[in-house]
Amino acid sequence: MRKILLFSLIGLGGWGAGPAYEIAPDIVYGHKMGMALTMDQFKPKDKPNGAGILFMVSGGWRSNWTPPETAATRLFLPLLEKGFSVFAVRHGSSPKFNIPEIMEDVRMAVRFVRWKAASLGVDANRLGVYGGSAGGHLSLMLGTASDNGKSDAKDEVERMSNRVAAVVAYFPPTDIREWVTDGPDYNKTFPALKFEKSRGPDYSPLLFVTSDDPPTLLIHGDQDKLVTLDHSEKILAAFRDHKVPSELIVMKGAGHGFQGADATRASQAMVAWFEKYLAER
């Protein structure tokens, strides 16, 4: 069995090649129905910049475990090379849990990282979040619909804010009102959408945009048939109406997911956004 906070040192690109990073697997940030909610931390060994990025491990609001060494190689190297610490956050997964329940988990994850910021080696005021598709939706919800914590909560973690300082969302659903169904003919492909239809507006980030939202980058393919481009276009317009620093990068010819040069371009834009808004000056 792995021990919480057991660190392994792995070189970027191989032993001795480039800066190293540390992996702290299976950090418990909360509990739910007798189960642990966990995240993995990836931290540069050399010259960390102090900022923390939470990655939403979510596709179709399903949250799967991946060996952290694999995740680091596939997803996080560009951020680690720039000195960011990355937290891969797993939430209670669909089909067992729906979006309202999932949002409670990811909000708790932000609260936990802020509460433990000093011991985790990050600045509580320089936390960003990103994800794709459902993960992008959760990222935008954290950006637009967070709170400052519950000052009277018995649990110290619950007293922490779950606000973030920068957001990047790939092809995110931004208005799910028409997707939510509480009837017998619910969408069995995305069972996380099965909850009270009257609560659909509560989980549509488009409806929560205000002038105090964090800088937000959207990246979307113009051939996306699953989550159409207008989801990002509409929330971009709302951000701009409220003077929120925001940008939309449209990937010509790309569908729901990026490959090859598009994936590289998206990753570079994501890292640059976090450098611009989270790196110390």
Secondary structure, DSSP 8 states (H G I E B T S, - for coil): ---TT--EEEETTSTTSS-EEEEEEEEEEEEETTEEEEEEEEEESS---S-EEEEEE-BTTB-----HHHHIIIIIHHHHHTT-EEEEEE---TTTS-HHHHHHHHHHHHHHHHHTHHHHT--TT-EEEEEETHHHHHHHHHHHS-----TT-SSGGGGS----SEEEEES-----TTT---STT--SS-GGG-S-GGGGGGG-GGGG--TT---EEEEEETT-SSS-THHHHHHHHHHHHTT--EEEEEETT--SS--HHHHHHHHHHHHHHHHHHHS--
